[in-house]
């Protein structure tokens, strides 16, 4: 199928599909007229790639996740587990920072409301 159809079926823009291909995350064949031709697997793969990038996963993590599809060896799963453990720790730190910021904002707004009521 051509890039437009992959885009429609996956919800991923043609520009993103070309970018994913440039990164080596999806493959296409070139027709004699230069058009890209994708297989059926490209649709699901594009959805997964897009979702992972939307969650701010690095290209390295996305590549590792994709390597764990199909008949991936145990080593690929082990490597992904190590990477995801680091991502999880980073997310926990970011969540703590966001929660602390939210509490500071809550305190400010509560003080401001008290000043206004007085």
C-alpha positions in Angstrom: 0.0 0.0 0.0 1.1 3.6 -0.6 2.0 6.1 2.1 -1.4 7.8 2.0 -3.2 4.6 2.8 -0.8 3.7 5.6 -1.4 7.2 7.0 -5.2 6.9 6.8 -5.2 3.4 8.4 -2.7 4.2 11.1 -3.6 7.9 11.9 0.1 8.8 11.4 1.0 11.6 9.1 2.9 10.9 5.9 5.7 13.2 7.1 6.0 11.1 10.3 6.0 7.9 8.3 8.9 9.2 6.2 10.7 10.2 9.3 10.2 6.7 10.9 11.6 5.2 7.7 14.6 7.6 7.7 15.3 6.4 11.3 15.1 2.8 10.1 12.0 2.0 12.2 9.8 1.0 9.2 10.6 -0.2 5.8 9.2 0.4 2.3 10.0 -0.7 -1.2 10.3 1.9 -4.0 8.2 1.4 -7.1 9.6 2.2 -10.5 7.9 5.6 -10.3 9.6 6.4 -7.0 6.5 5.9 -4.8 6.9 4.1 -1.5 5.1 0.8 -1.1 4.5 -0.5 2.4 3.4 -4.0 3.6 0.5 -4.6 5.9 2.8 -4.8 9.0 3.7 -1.1 8.5 0.3 0.1 9.7 0.5 -1.6 13.1 4.2 -0.8 13.4 3.5 2.9 12.7 0.8 3.0 15.3 3.2 1.6 17.9 6.1 3.9 17.0 3.8 6.9 17.0 2.4 6.0 20.4 5.9 5.5 21.9 7.2 8.8 20.6 4.0 10.5 21.9 5.0 9.2 25.3 8.4 10.8 24.9 10.3 7.5 24.6 13.7 7.9 23.0 14.5 6.4 19.6 16.7 3.9 21.4 13.7 2.7 23.5 11.4 2.6 20.5 14.0 0.5 18.6 14.3 -1.9 21.6 10.5 -2.3 21.9 10.2 -3.0 18.2 13.1 -5.6 18.5 10.9 -7.5 21.0 8.1 -8.2 18.6 7.7 -11.5 16.9 10.3 -14.2 17.7 12.7 -11.9 19.5 15.5 -13.6 21.5 15.5 -13.4 25.3 18.5 -11.0 25.2 16.3 -8.4 23.4 13.7 -8.7 26.1 16.4 -8.5 28.9 17.9 -5.3 27.3 14.4 -3.8 27.0 13.7 -4.5 30.6 16.9 -2.7 31.7 16.0 0.3 29.5 12.4 0.4 30.7 13.5 0.2 34.4 15.6 3.4 33.7 12.7 5.1 32.0 10.4 4.1 34.9 12.8 5.7 37.4 13.1 8.8 35.3 9.3 9.0 35.2 9.0 8.6 38.9 11.4 11.5 39.4 9.5 13.7 36.9 6.2 12.9 38.7 7.7 13.8 42.1 8.9 17.1 40.6 5.5 17.8 39.0 3.7 17.0 42.3 5.9 19.3 44.3 5.3 22.1 41.7 1.6 21.5 41.9 1.7 21.7 45.7 3.5 25.1 45.5 0.9 26.3 43.1 -1.9 25.1 45.4 -0.3 26.9 48.3 0.1 30.1 46.3 -3.5 30.0 45.1 -4.8 29.2 48.6 -2.8 32.1 50.1 -4.1 34.4 47.3 -7.7 33.3 48.0 -7.2 34.0 51.7 -5.8 37.5 51.0 -8.7 38.2 48.6 -11.3 37.1 51.2 -9.8 39.2 54.0 
